[in-house]
Amino acid sequence: MTSKTRRILLLTTSTQRNKPMNDCGCRPLDRRAFLRAGALAAAGAAALAAAPRGLMAAGGAGKPNIILMIADDTGWNDVGYHGSEIATPNIDRMAAAGAELDQFYACPTCSPTRAAILMGRPPCRYGIFAPIAGRSELTLPQERGTLATALRSAGYTTHQLGKWHLGLRPEVGPTSFGFDTSYGYLHGQIDQYTHIYKNGDTSWHRNEQFIEEEGHATDLLADESVRIIENSTADTPFFLYTAFSVPHYPVQEPQEWTARYEGKIADPDRLVYAASMTHMDAAIGRIIEAVNKKGIAENTLLVFISDNGGQDNWTATANEYDNRHGPYRVLGDNRPLRGWKGSHYEGGIRVPAAAVWPGVIGQRKVRQLSHAMDLCATFAAVAGARLPEAMEVEGIDLMPFISGEGEPVERTLYWNDGRSLAVRRGPWKLLHNGSRPNTGASELYNVIDDPLEQNDLSAERITLTAQMRELLAGQFRKDNIPVE
């Protein structure tokens, strides 16, 4: 880390050094700092994200390869290292050997999280509030640039595999947003074998050209990921974005995987869901094995996340998948957290996440408040890539915290799904039941003392609730939606 970057990082903490740490391991802000924190954090994050750092890999190699693996709807208690009955040995090893990001957040649903990763800011800033579905024309803004365009400009080859869900037509597929190659599906969900979207639309493609292939999507994505790793060259770093189709419904698993849970999980729907998780974990193991066989482990940053919390159940609407799938009475498990996918409670947005980079990231549990949008600034920083100012990045570089160099800093996280709002600052989280901050009721939780969100303090902490609503309103105004 350069001295300039270190100064930017410490900008938000230097004025607070004489204050004691609070329960989340952060120094609390006074009221004045609390209310102006949103603007300061945004400015500092943008400066940090734009500053090329180019961390050298262990052993003095060049720019590191970056591999991001995204699970679709994996719940908090759907990974082994959180105590699940589901076997995920490869994900567990990532969390044990590297950094377990214990306070990592996503958006409540899939398209918003994926937009946040590539754009580095809350997706509601540019109109993505919910899953892009049906035959929607919605997509990312093409004029601003993305993480992929920045990495490509820094000398990386860029590859998007699996679920795209940020443009449902080939002309707004991954290669229109900075990826050199793309392979997988454009929509938000598919039949795992036919690879057709729920309404019958074709989705499976290579470089936005529709193709037909046989095989389970998990295996096909693992095969392609391994090929990219095997064909990589030492003089050209790569960014591999592999977004799996599971455990999102429809869950369809061969007997090879379901047999592992027969007699262990009673509910047949949960059994197939568990099999899909273990199948995906094996695919992740194949990717890690390919990195090791290639001899590039010490020059590769691997990150695993889920795009949102687990979904409780699913019943198909009329004619989805020609009525061949579902209903699923039991799917994900977010215990002990409250809420499900689509919710701003912890179960909907706090997700499993881990990062591995031998020689750079040691074994640790990271309690820094972080978000999927931070991956944009983080990957750009380790690559020495400059993010365009037009992206207006709000995420921060997590490497100082993941590598153990930095102490936790307070910051603001914000969510807007078009129906409800939420904001977190330090240990405090405000959930607002309304599409605008000046209408509707709010709930206030201390999610460090009360991570299960059982004790709404809004009636007791009236002043703090008002401050949090003011903070929420300030974030909402950045969405360019007029406050009535």
Buried (B, 14 or more C-beta within 10 A) or exposed (E): BEEEBBEBBBBBBEBBEEBEEBEBBBBBBEEEBBBEBBEBBBBBBBBBBBBBBBBBBBEEBBBBBBBBBBBBBBBBBBBBBBEBEBBBBBBBBBBEBBBBBBBBBBBBBBBBBBBBBBBBBBBBBBBBBBBBBEEEEBBBBEEBBBBBBBBBBBBBBBBBBBBBBBBBBBEBBBBBBBBBBBBBBBBBBBBBBBBBBBEEBBBBBEBBEBEEEEEBBBBBBBBBBBEBBEEBEEEEBBBBBBBBBBBBBBBBBEEEBBEBBEEEBEEBBBBBBBBBBBBBBBBBBBBBEBBEEBEBBBBBBBBBBBBBBBBBBBEBEEEBBEEEBBEBEBBBBBBEBBBBBBBBBBBBBBBBBBBBBBEBBEEBEBBBBBBBBBBBBBBBBBBBBBBBEEBBBBBBBBBBBBBBEBBBBBBBBBBBBBBBBBBBBBBBBBBBEEBBBEEEEBBBBBBBEBBBBEEBBBEEBEEBBEBBBBBBBBBBEBBEBEEE
